[in-house]
Amino acid sequence: MNETTGDRLPPDHPAPHDGPIEGPGVWYGPDIEDRDDWAYTLSEAERNEVVAAMRDAKARGLEIGDIAKSDFPLPTLGSKIEELRREVIDGRGFVLLRGFPVEGFSFEEAATMYWGLGTHLGSARSQNTRGHLLGHVTDLGDAFENKSDRGYLTKRHLAFHCDSVDIVALLCLRQAKVGGLSTIVSSYTVHNEMWARRPDLAKLLYGPIARDRRDEIPLGKGPWYELPVFNYCHGRLAVNFLRKHIDTAERHADALRRTPEIEDALDMVYDLAQDPALHLSMDFRPGDIQVLHNHQILHDRTTYEDWPEPERRRYLLRLWLSPPDGLELPAAFAGRYGSTDVGDRGGVIVPRIELKVPLEAV
């Protein structure tokens, strides 16, 4: 394969699903915003388990990145995490954990506890070309000029999208002075609304869409690949929407061109996601952990005003995770995920990458 060639959609890609889909993954924000079944608050006993597991791991001299699920026992909380993971993958597509122990602990201790909890959700995946398995979501004032830079290191608005991994989890250490709300929407609901209003446009998004790898190019691959927005495989819908990656694919002369009708379909996805009748907004408090299933949830973050003092500024830790019981995905997802092997896929994969767990935003 030469450097100007990308990955075409496999000829055996699954056929489109005809009509709307059903199940708990279809929901409307206003219907659930006042309910509490999507939020779970850790008990004191569960928090103590997390702290005890962290202290035991540190006493044994384990580096954060070396901690596996077996090194971080959670006798009581572990079964609840299993239940919540199934809700994320097979249910509503998201959960919010509250009361995670962060107050009174050092940054390293909080990061260790968060990593340990993450091992009960899945295996950590690299989030950038530097091999960071632990992401730092804070404002570094990046100009966002480089096509491979990421918006999580700014305080600007991040439009609706999904990340390139099965599950994304965010732990809030400090919240912004004003703003920084997280807004999520069921991409299953977006799919169904498109079928109800413009089935002609919904059908188009089951076809090939060129995606820019944005200079994050795996060994032996080209700079672009094709992946539909809507993918129906083994009885489940998997939605993948990263508009920036779609838009910048046009810089590659040999990539598939988008028709005006496909542009209208992509615009409709975003317009529906922004509709208050569909989405759900939530703020992040210290100790909150939001867990999202990228195959069925799109997320957005509002711009924010931060505190002037560096030690008070908004700071979240992020994990990209591949669970051991994730969805079966069509082969086309390997264009971005590197593989479709359950439990071992997703993230940023480039040659000679060195995996690490940084304890500062660099």
PEQUI-V36673 format. One record per helix or strand. SS is the DSSP state (H for helix, E for strand). FROM is the first residue (numbers start at 1). LEN is the number of residues. Records with the same first field share a line. If there is no record, write none. Layout:
SS = FROM-LEN, FROM-LEN
This chain:
E = 7-1, 39-3, 94-5, 123-2, 132-1, 135-3, 158-4, 167-8, 178-2, 182-5, 210-3, 224-3, 230-4, 236-4, 280-3, 289-5, 297-5, 304-2, 315-8, 356-1
H = 29-4, 44-16, 64-3, 69-3, 77-14, 107-12, 151-3, 187-11, 199-6, 243-9, 260-15, 310-3, 331-7
